[in-house]
Amino acid sequence: MAVIILNEHNKEEFPPAHTAEHLLNQVMIRLFGCGRSHNAHIERKKSKMSFILDHKPSRQEEKAIEREMQRLIDEDLPVTFDYVTRDALPEGIAADRLPDEASDTIRLVRIGDYDVCPCIGRHVRSTAQIGRFEMLGTNWDEMQHSFRVRFKVVQ
């Protein structure tokens, strides 16, 4: 099968951490009703993502994030790809985060029935390949209502 390159990509992700990024986005959306991360830095050794929330999560809510992430990883959800045109994006998928130079054909990354998001990065084939999710810490910025999660994945 030929590899189709829709858009140039300027970085080489660590697939387990990058796939965990997708999962964490959806976990936060479902637990807190927020949007996807507004600031993410995903690396092999340590990653961080920030979310705009209406309140500072309690310690119990932080533990719930970690438990839900590990449950989804352990569930071994398949990671698959679909290709759609910009004008045929599924409901709930916004084109506003796509770069202006993105092609008309968009690759959607699906993690089971749990998450779908446009992305051109590298991913694992199923969530069990992520390994163990470890929350390293959090920070809350009261002025911005920004909640930062620092984490790593352990293989």
N, C-alpha and C positions, 0 to 999 in steps of 0.2 A: 504494500500500500504506500502510495506516495505521501510525503509530508507536505502539507499545505501551510504556507506561511502567509497569514493574512496581514500581519503588522509586525514591524521590527520590534524587538524586545530588548531593553537596555540593561537587564540584570539577570543573574543566574540564581534563582531561588533554591532554597533547601526544601525539596518537595514535602517532607513531613510537616515542617513548620508552616509552610505556605498553605497547605491543606487545613491545618489547625486554625489558621487565620480565617478561612471561610467558615468553619464550624463556629468559632468564637463569635464572629459577627452575628450569625443566626441565633446562637444561644442568647446573646445580649438583646437582640430584637425581641425574642420570645419572652424573656424574663422581665425586661424593663420597658418594652414598647418604644425603644429608641431607634435611631437610624444606624446604618453601618458605620464602622469606625471612621472618624474624621482625620485620624493621623495614625499611621502604622509604620513600624520599622521591624521587619521580620528577618531574623538571622538564625544561623545554626545554633549558636551558643545561648542567645537570649533574645527575646522578642518583646515588643511593647505595642499596645494598641490603646487608643483613647476614644471614649464615647461620651456624647453629651446626654446626660441623664437629668431627671427632675429631682433626684435626691442622692445623697451619699449612701451607697449600699452598706448595709450592716455586715457584720462579720458572718452572720448566718447566710446572707445573700451571696457573699463572696464564696463561701463553702458550697453553696448551691451551684454556682457557676462551675467550680472545679469538678463537682460530682457529675453534672450534666455533660461536661466535656468528656470526662472519662467514660461515661455510659455510652455516648455516641461513638467514641473510638472503639470501645469493646464490642459494640453492635456490628462492627465490620461492614459499614455501609459502602456500597460501590460508588466509585467516583467516575462519572461518565461525561461525555461531551456531546453537545448538539450545536448545529450551525444554523443560524437564522439571519435574515436581513434586518437592518436597522428598523425598518417600518413594520416588522413582524415580531418585535420583542414581546415575550409573554407579559401578561398583566403583572404588575408589581416590579418589573425590571425597568428602571429608569435609564435613559440614554444620557442624562446630564453629567454623569461621571466618566463617560467615554471621552478620550482625547479627540480633539477636532479632526486630527488626521487619521482617525480609525477608519478602516475599510467599511464598505457597506455590509459585508458579511461579518457577523459577530459570533464568536465562540462562547457558548454558555457552558459553564462547569456546573454539573449537578452532583450533589452528595446525597445519594438515595433520594427519598422524597423530602429531605430535611432542608436543603438549601439549593438555590440556583443563583448564579451570578456571572456576568460577563467577565472573562479573564483569559489572558493569553499565556499565563505562567505555567510552570511545571507542577504537577501534583502526583500524589501516590495513587495507586489503583483502587485501594479501599482504605477505610479509616483505621483498620487494625494496624496498618503499616506506619501510622503516625507514632505509635509507641505509647508512652505514658505522658500525660499532660500535667505539668507542675506549675502552679501559680507561685511566682517568686515574691510577689508583693503588689500593692496597689497604692495609688495616690489620688487624692481628691482635691480639685481646684474649685473652691466655693464660688469664686468670682465668675468663672467660666462654666461652672457646672460640668466640668470635664473629669471623667473617671478614667484613669490610666491603669491598665492591667499589664503587669510584667510577667512573662512566662517562658518556659522552655519545654521542649519535647525531648524525652529520654527514650532512646531506642533500645 
